[in-house]
Amino acid sequence: MRAFLLLAGLGLGFAALLGLLVSRWMTRPVEALTSGARRVAEGALDVQVTARATGEVGELVRTFNHMTSELKNTTERLMATERIAAWQEVARRLAHEIKNPLTPIRMSLETLMAAHEARHPSFPTLFKESAGVVLEEVERLRRIVDEFSRFARLPKPQLAPVDLGELTQSILSLYAAPPEGIRLEPAVQAGVVARADRDQLTQVLVNLVKNAEEAMTGKGGALRVRVKGTDADAIVEVEDEGPGIPPEHRARIFEPYFTTKDGGTGLGLAIAARILQEHGGRLEVGGEPGQGARFSVVLPRAS
């Protein structure tokens, strides 16, 4: 019995030590990124993070260094002052976002260390609870990494004629069985063709439809998707009957890391707006507060 208790104690001690080492190995590069992002936001545009990391954190380090290299090249050319200012704002918000998960991770580790050193009888329970917190915050970091990588490393669009009616119908076929209470109401004008990157435009439209669906979760309503064209523009409108966008949020809705959703990264609409900007188009928001939101994808119409 004593041998069993000794082995169990050694196992817990080893698990705690391993957890501390792994978490520390992960937090060091994140702390270095936080510091680097702050420096970029303050005007040091040639910052490079040298901390070693693998996995999602390693990808975040590589993406951050790619961003600062692009900033440096842009500066050396002083062609896009607004773009530099936008990247500085992204860096400032990134520093804030990646710092948030570090606080609960650090607190969990400090609690574990104190309980282990004091040989606290409830250490197994504390270890389980703390490990759950650390894993949850690591998952949060992973989401930040994925979204930031997509935002910062957006490939140059490969433009070709895209029939917006056909593309929209193929996307809506994924929602053939919408959640209870939500009904799809497509209205597609034939022959509306834009020059676009089909994959990137699909990403934009799927994001907008998903947002519209989430805005009506639990409430229900109509999800309207319209395709129409003018002489100059090809337009796709996605409209819901959710709570709408408050006037005070409209000026910031496309800013990186601005979100009103629990668990949201605040990069979905920022990525969509940037994709359309790279296409020579734009993303517009409309609708009345309390009566739903309307997002309009506006692209140059192909001849």
N, C-alpha and C positions, 0 to 999 in steps of 0.2 A: 504493500500500500504506500509506504514511504517512497519507494522507488518510482511508483506511478505519479505521485504528487510532485516529486522532484522533476521528472520528465515533463509533466504538464507545465510546471513553473518555468522550466528552461524553454519549452516551446513558446509560451506566451512572451517571455523575454526576448527570444529570437525574433518572433513576429513583430514585436514593438520596435526593436532595433532596426529590422529590415524596413518597416513602414516609415520610420524616421529618416533613414538614409535615402529611400526612394523619394519621399516628399521633399527633402532638402535638395536632392539632385534636380528635382523639377522646379522648385521655387527659385533657385539661383538665376537661371536664364530668364525667368519671368520678371524677376526684380531688375535684371540688367536691361530688359526690354522697356520696363516702366521708366527707368532712368533715361534711356536713349530717346524714347518718345517725348519725354518732357523737354529734353534738350532741343529736339527738332522743333517742337512747338515754340520754344524760346528764340529760334532763329538759327541754330547750328544745323545746317542742312546736309552736312557731310558725315553725320554720325553713322558708325557701323558697330553692330553688336557682335562681340567676339566670343561670348559665352557658348560653351559646348552644349548641344542639346540634340535629342533625336525625337522621332515621332511627331506628334502634333506641335509640340513646342518648338522643335527644330524647324518645322515648316514655317511657323510664325516668325522665327528669327530670320530665315532666308527671305521671306516675303518682306519683312521690315527693311532688310538691307537692300533689297531690290527697289523698294520705294525711295529710300534715301539716295540711292545711285541715280534714279530717275530725276529726283529733285535737284541733285547736283548738276546733272547734265542740262536740265531746264534752266537753272540759274546761269550756267556758263553761256548759254545761248541768249537771259532776262527778257524771252519772248512772251511768257505767260505769267505775269504777276499775280493774276487772280488764281491761277492753278496752284502756284506756290502757296498762297494764302489758304487755299482749300486743303492742300495736303498737310499744312501746319495744323489746321483745325482737326483733321483726321488723327494726326499724331497726338494732339492734346487729349482727344476723347479716347483714343486707344489706351493711353497711359492710365486713364481713369478706369476703363473697362477691365483691363487685365490686372489692375491693382485690387479691384473688388474681391475676386476669389481668394486672394492671398491672405486677407484678414482672417476668415474662418479657418483656412488651412493652418495658419500660424497658431491661432488660438487652440485648435484641436491638438496640434503637436505639443504645445506647451502644457496642456492639460494632461496628455499622455505621459510626458516626461516627468511631471511632478508626481503623478499617481504611481508611476513605476519606481521612482526613487524612494517614495515613501512606503512602498510595498502595500499600497492601499488594497483592502479586500475586494473592492468593487472594480478593480482594474479590468477584468474581462469584459464587464458591461460597458465601461468607459471606452475600451478599445473598439468594441463593436460600434458604438455610437459615433466615435470620432472617425473611424474608418468610413462609415456611411457619409459623414459630412465631407470628408476629403474627396471621396469618389464623386459625390454630387458636384463639387466645385471643379473637379478635373473635367467632368462632362461639360460644365459651363465654359471652361477654357477652350475645350475642343470646338464648341459651337462658334466661339469668337474667332478661333483660328480659321475654321472653314469659311466663314463669311468674309473675314478680312482678306484671306487669300484670293477669294473670288473677286473682291472689290479692287484689290491692288494689282492683281495680275491678269486683269481682263484682256483677253487676246484681241487683236485688231479684227474687226468684223470682215467676213468674207462676203461681199455684197453680190447678190444675184436677184433676179425677179422672183418675188414671192406673192402668190395669190392669197391675200389676207382672208378671204372667205373660206377657202379650202383649209388653210392653217387653223382658223378659228373653229371650224367644224370638227377637225381632228382632235383639237384640245378638248372641246366640249364633250366629245365621245368618251373621254375619261371620266366624265361626271354624269354618265347616263343614269346612275342611281344616286342622286344627291341626298344629303341628310334629310330626315323627316321635317317637313314644314317648308323646305326650300324648293322653289320651282325655277327651272331654267326657261328664259324667254329670249332666244336668239332672234336677231333680225339682220340678215346678211344681204348686202347689196352685191350682186354678181359683178365680176370683172374689175374689182379693186386690187390693183397690183402695186407693190412697193419694192424698191431695191433694198434688200435687207439680208442679214445673216440669219438664216432660218432657225438655227439652234439657239442663238442668243434671243431672237424675238420670241421663240417658244418659251424660253426661261422667263421673259418679262410677262407674257400673257398668263402663264400658269401661276406665277406669283400673284398677279392681280386678281385672278379668279379665286384663288385660295384665300386671299385676304377678304374678298367680298363674302365668301362662304362663312368664314370665321366671324365676320362682323354681324352675321345674322344667326349664329349658333344659339339655340334655345329660344329664339324669337320667331324665326322663319321669315319668309317674304320672297319677293321676286329677285332673281339674279339675272339682270338683262345684259346681253352682250350684243353690241351693234357693230356692223362693219359698213362704212360708207366712204364716199370719196368726193372731193371737190376737184376743180381743174388742176390744183397744185398739190393737194395733200391726200394721203391715204390714212384713214382714221379707224381705230378700234376703240370703242367705249365699253367700259365694264362698270356697271352700276348696281348698287345694292340698296336694300331698304333697312339698313342698320342705323346706328346712332349718328352717322355722319362725322365730319371732321370739324371740330370747333374752330372758329375764326383765328384764335390765338395760336393754333398749331399749324395753320396752313403755310405760313412762311418758313416753317422748319421741317415740314413733313418729309422732304427729300434729303435732309442733312444726315450724314453718317452718324450712327449711334443714337439718333433721336427715335424713341419708341414710346408708345403708351400701352403696349401689350406686356403682360407678365411673361417673363422668360424670353422675350424678343431681343434680338441683337441690334435692331435698328439699322440694319444694312440692306434689307430686302428692297425697299423702295429706292434707296440710294444707288444700289446696283442697277435697278431698272432704269432710273433716270440717267445714269452714266452710259448705259448701253445705248439708249436712244440718242444721247448727245453725240456719241461716237458715230451714229448713223446719220447725223445731220438733222435729227428730229427732236422731239421733246415729249415730256410727260406732264400732263396738266391735271389738276384736281378741281372738282366742282361738286355741286350738290348743296342742299340746304341742311344745316345742323338739325338733327332730330328727324330728318327725312331721308337719310341715306347719303352715300358718297358716290361720286362718279369720277373715274380715272380715264383719261383720254390719251391713247397712244397716237401721236401725230408723226407721220413719216412722209418724206418726199415721194410723190406718186411716180411710178415708172412710166415711161412713154409707152 
